Amino acid sequence: MTPYERFLSVFHRETPAHVPFAIYETKVVGRPYEKELPALDILMIRRKVAYRVWSDESYIEEKSCLTRPNGDVERHFVVHTPKGDLSYANVTDAVTSWTTEFPFKDESDYEKLADIYRNIKYAPAYENLTDGLRENEKKGNVLMRVHLPAEPMQEMFSSVFGAEQFCYEWMDNRDKMLELIDILHEKYKIMYDLTAPVPVELINQGGNVTPEVIGREGFQKYYMPEYEEAAKRMHPRGKLLGCHLDACNGPIMDLIAETPLDYIEAYDPGMSPPVKEASRIFKDKVLSLHFPSAWQMHSEEQIIEDTLRIIGEAADPSRLIIGITEDMPYDRYVPVIRGIMRGIEKFGKLN
């Protein structure tokens, strides 16, 4: 079986020859180890969106771009809206990027954000999928997956307010924050309808939920309904819906099990309950792991043993995928993934 076939067989409730390994294509292409990893018989996931977003009322202007002495690139942006301007900034290095200034500054920004969200428009961008579909047809080592944006509350948390300000606003101005969430919830229905017809089987929705901050009630009231909304549009079209749940999921394991999600991506057994417990709670959902970041500093021989333990804990290894979904130091990619693949081979065939 090719990596492509092995990976998809897990979702088709077939038994692959071995437990699959998958990594985002962006963590391979253009990296110093680019030629070494594909030779390890791994699958690369190409992530695309099937729609474009714009507004006739507001626009983004890049105000400055500075290259720091260490090579990091710092960019500052202004969002011009009829209700006033918002600003934000981020920094990008060779591996990743992070936000240094969030758009929300004070209570006056609610009106600006509401205006932006009310005027959002979506249109199909199916041309984004063409190259990925060609790769899919080869049935080799690339699989294309379409993804949806962060859940409305997660958008507030991670892109608009930041964790600390989110908590203050949730206590002080919850009604205004809920208005923004409600606007996005309605807008997202349009985007779900545009995505559902695409000729791609796997659809990833949002993620990066932080249960310690959001809490059980927050997840139950503002995340689970969003998965329901997406699923009722995706499932009739034969699509499988997943979510990138990479944090400490302990407080919400039973709630995740109740969602219509078909698979859980980036589950980290170093932060969340072990694979044995996750398999029991999630039952027939596909469990797609992030090999724990803390374990990535282990020796290659220890990584083999870690992999064997992970697979051995799964109630049904044919419903398990091991992967890397977060960044790690360049010099660790080859030994870590080679160790995982050696562990998979040592565990043996599943069929």
C-alpha positions in Angstrom: 0.0 0.0 0.0 1.1 3.6 -0.7 1.1 6.1 2.2 -2.0 7.6 0.5 -3.8 4.3 0.5 -2.7 3.4 4.0 -3.9 6.7 5.4 -7.3 6.6 3.7 -8.0 3.0 4.6 -8.2 4.1 8.3 -11.1 6.4 7.5 -12.8 3.8 5.3 -12.9 1.4 8.2 -10.5 -0.9 6.4 -7.3 -2.4 8.0 -4.1 -0.8 6.6 -1.0 -2.9 6.3 0.7 -0.7 9.0 -0.3 2.2 11.2 0.0 5.3 8.9 2.2 8.3 9.6 1.2 11.8 8.3 2.8 15.2 8.4 1.7 18.6 7.0 3.4 19.2 3.6 4.4 22.7 4.8 6.7 21.1 7.4 8.6 19.2 4.7 8.7 21.2 1.4 11.5 23.8 1.4 13.1 22.5 4.6 16.7 21.3 4.8 15.6 17.6 5.2 13.0 17.8 2.3 14.6 14.9 0.3 15.1 12.6 3.3 11.6 12.4 4.8 9.6 11.2 1.8 12.0 8.2 1.5 10.7 7.1 4.9 7.3 6.1 3.3 5.3 8.9 5.0 2.2 10.8 3.9 2.3 14.6 3.4 -1.0 16.4 3.9 -1.7 19.4 1.7 -4.1 21.8 3.4 -6.3 24.1 1.3 -9.4 26.2 1.6 -12.2 26.0 -0.9 -13.5 29.6 -0.6 -12.2 33.2 -0.6 -13.1 35.9 1.8 -13.5 39.6 1.2 -15.4 42.7 2.2 -16.5 45.7 0.2 -16.5 47.8 3.3 -13.0 47.3 4.8 -9.5 46.5 3.7 -6.1 45.6 5.2 -3.0 47.7 4.6 0.5 46.7 5.5 2.0 49.7 7.3 5.5 48.4 7.9 7.8 45.4 7.4 11.0 45.1 9.4 13.7 42.4 9.2 15.2 42.0 12.6 19.0 41.3 13.0 18.3 37.6 13.7 16.3 37.3 10.4 12.8 37.4 12.0 10.3 39.5 10.0 8.0 41.9 11.9 4.9 43.2 10.1 2.4 45.8 11.2 -1.1 46.0 9.6 -4.0 48.4 9.8 -7.6 47.3 9.0 -9.6 50.2 7.7 -13.3 50.1 8.3 -16.1 52.6 8.1 -16.3 52.6 11.8 -12.6 53.2 12.4 -9.3 51.5 12.2 -7.9 48.4 13.9 -4.2 47.4 14.0 -2.3 44.2 14.6 1.2 42.9 14.2 3.0 39.5 13.9 6.5 38.1 13.6 7.6 35.3 11.3 10.8 33.3 11.6 12.1 30.4 9.5 9.7 27.9 11.2 6.6 29.7 12.4 4.8 32.9 13.2 3.2 34.5 16.2 1.0 37.5 17.0 2.7 40.4 18.9 -0.3 42.8 18.8 -4.0 41.7 18.7 -6.6 43.8 16.9 -8.8 44.4 19.9 -7.6 47.3 22.1 -10.7 48.6 24.0 -14.5 48.6 24.1 -14.8 50.9 21.1 -13.5 48.2 18.8 -16.6 46.0 19.2 -18.5 48.2 16.7 -15.6 48.0 14.2 -15.4 44.2 14.5 -19.1 43.8 14.2 -19.1 45.9 11.0 -16.3 43.8 9.5 -18.1 40.5 10.3 -21.5 41.7 9.0 -19.9 42.7 5.7 -17.8 39.5 5.1 -18.5 37.8 1.8 -17.6 34.3 0.7 -17.2 32.9 -2.8 -16.0 29.5 -4.2 -12.3 29.2 -4.8 -12.3 25.6 -6.1 -9.3 26.5 -8.3 -7.2 26.2 -5.1 -7.8 22.5 -5.1 -6.6 21.6 -8.7 -3.0 20.8 -7.9 -3.9 18.8 -4.8 -6.5 16.7 -6.7 -3.8 15.9 -9.3 -1.6 14.6 -6.5 -4.5 12.6 -5.0 -4.9 10.9 -8.4 -1.4 9.7 -8.2 -2.2 7.9 -5.0 1.3 8.3 -3.8 2.5 10.2 -0.8 0.4 13.4 -0.9 -3.2 13.8 0.2 -5.2 17.0 0.0 -7.4 18.1 2.8 -9.7 21.1 2.9 -10.0 23.1 6.1 -12.5 25.5 7.7 -11.6 28.4 9.9 -11.5 28.5 13.7 -14.8 28.2 15.5 -16.3 31.7 16.2 -15.3 31.7 19.8 -11.9 30.3 19.0 -11.5 33.1 16.4 -12.1 35.6 19.2 -9.8 33.8 21.6 -6.8 33.3 19.3 -7.0 35.9 16.6 -8.8 39.0 17.9 -8.4 39.3 21.7 -5.6 37.0 22.8 -6.0 34.8 25.8 -5.7 37.4 28.6 -7.9 40.1 27.0 -10.4 37.4 26.0 -10.8 36.5 29.7 -11.3 40.1 30.8 -13.8 40.8 28.0 -15.7 37.5 28.7 -16.3 38.8 32.2 -16.9 42.5 31.5 -18.5 42.6 28.0 -19.8 39.1 27.4 -23.0 40.4 25.6 -20.9 42.3 23.1 -18.6 39.3 22.5 -21.5 37.0 22.1 -22.9 39.4 19.4 -19.7 38.9 17.4 -19.8 35.1 17.9 -23.5 35.1 16.7 -22.7 37.1 13.6 -19.8 34.7 12.6 -22.0 31.7 13.4 -24.5 32.8 10.8 -21.8 33.8 8.3 -20.1 30.5 8.6 -23.1 28.7 7.3 -22.5 30.2 3.9 -18.9 29.1 3.9 -19.9 25.5 5.0 -22.3 25.3 2.1 -19.5 26.4 -0.3 -17.1 23.8 1.1 -19.5 20.8 1.3 -19.6 20.0 -2.5 -15.8 19.9 -3.0 -14.4 16.6 -4.3 -12.3 16.1 -1.2 -13.2 13.6 1.5 -11.6 15.1 4.7 -12.6 18.4 6.1 -10.8 19.9 9.1 -12.6 22.4 11.2 -11.0 24.9 13.6 -9.3 23.6 16.6 -6.6 24.6 19.1 -9.3 24.7 21.8 -7.9 25.5 25.2 -10.2 23.7 27.7 -8.5 25.2 30.8 -9.7 28.6 29.7 -12.8 27.9 27.7 -14.1 25.4 30.2 -16.7 22.6 29.8 -19.6 25.0 29.5 -17.9 27.1 26.9 -17.0 24.1 24.8 -20.5 22.7 25.2 -22.3 26.0 24.3 -20.1 27.5 21.7 -18.0 24.8 20.0 -20.2 21.7 19.9 -23.1 23.5 18.1 -20.6 24.7 15.4 -19.5 21.1 14.8 -23.1 20.1 14.5 -23.7 22.9 12.0 -20.8 21.9 9.8 -21.5 18.2 10.1 -25.1 18.5 9.0 -23.8 20.0 5.8 -20.8 17.8 5.3 -22.1 14.3 6.2 -24.8 14.2 3.6 -22.2 14.9 1.0 -20.0 12.0 2.2 -17.5 14.2 3.9 -15.7 13.3 7.1 -15.3 16.1 9.6 -12.3 16.4 12.0 -10.8 18.9 14.4 -7.3 19.8 15.5 -7.6 19.2 19.3 -4.0 19.5 20.4 -4.3 20.9 24.0 -5.0 19.3 27.3 -8.3 17.6 26.5 -8.8 16.0 29.9 -11.7 18.3 31.0 -13.7 17.8 27.8 -13.0 14.2 26.7 -16.6 13.0 27.2 -17.9 16.1 25.4 -15.6 15.5 22.4 -17.0 12.0 22.2 -20.5 13.4 21.9 -19.7 15.6 18.9 -20.4 14.5 15.3 -16.6 14.7 14.6 -15.4 11.7 12.6 -11.8 12.1 13.6 -9.6 13.9 16.2 -6.4 15.4 14.8 -3.3 16.3 16.7 -4.3 14.5 19.9 -1.3 14.7 22.1 -1.1 11.8 24.6 1.7 13.6 26.4 -0.8 16.4 27.4 -4.1 14.6 27.2 -5.1 11.3 28.7 -3.2 8.3 27.2 -4.2 6.6 24.0 -5.8 3.7 25.9 -8.2 6.1 27.6 -8.8 8.1 24.4 -9.6 5.0 22.5 -12.1 3.9 25.1 -13.9 7.3 25.3 -13.9 8.2 21.6 -14.9 4.7 20.5 -15.0 4.6 16.7 -13.7 8.1 16.0 -10.3 8.0 14.2 -7.6 9.1 16.5 -4.8 11.0 14.7 -2.0 11.7 17.0 0.7 14.4 17.3 3.8 12.5 18.6 4.3 14.4 21.8 6.7 17.3 21.6 8.3 16.4 24.9 9.1 13.0 23.6 10.8 14.4 20.4 14.0 14.9 22.4 14.2 11.2 23.2 16.8 9.1 21.5 15.8 7.3 18.3 15.8 4.0 20.1 13.5 5.4 22.8 11.2 6.8 20.1 10.8 3.3 18.7 9.7 2.1 22.2 7.4 5.1 22.6 5.8 4.3 19.2 5.3 0.6 20.2 3.7 1.7 23.4 1.3 4.1 21.7 0.2 1.5 19.1 -0.1 -1.2 21.8 -2.5 1.1 23.9 -4.9 1.6 21.0 -8.1 -0.4 21.3 -8.0 -0.8 17.6 -4.7 0.1 15.9 -6.4 0.1 12.5 -8.2 3.4 13.6 -5.0 5.1 14.7 -2.7 7.5 12.8 0.6 8.9 14.2 1.8 12.2 12.9 3.7 15.4 13.6 1.4 18.5 13.6 3.5 21.0 15.4 6.9 22.6 14.7 10.1 21.1 16.1 13.8 21.9 15.6 15.0 21.2 12.1 17.7 18.7 13.3 15.0 16.5 15.0 12.7 15.9 12.1 14.6 13.0 10.5 15.6 11.1 13.7 12.1 11.5 15.2 10.2 10.4 12.1 12.7 7.7 11.3 12.3 6.4 14.9 8.5 6.4 14.6 8.6 4.6 11.3 11.0 2.0 12.7 8.5 1.5 15.6 5.6 1.1 13.2 7.5 -1.5 11.2 8.6 -3.3 14.4 5.0 -3.4 15.7 4.2 -5.3 12.5 1.4 -5.6 10.0 -2.2 -5.0 11.2 -3.8 -7.3 8.7 
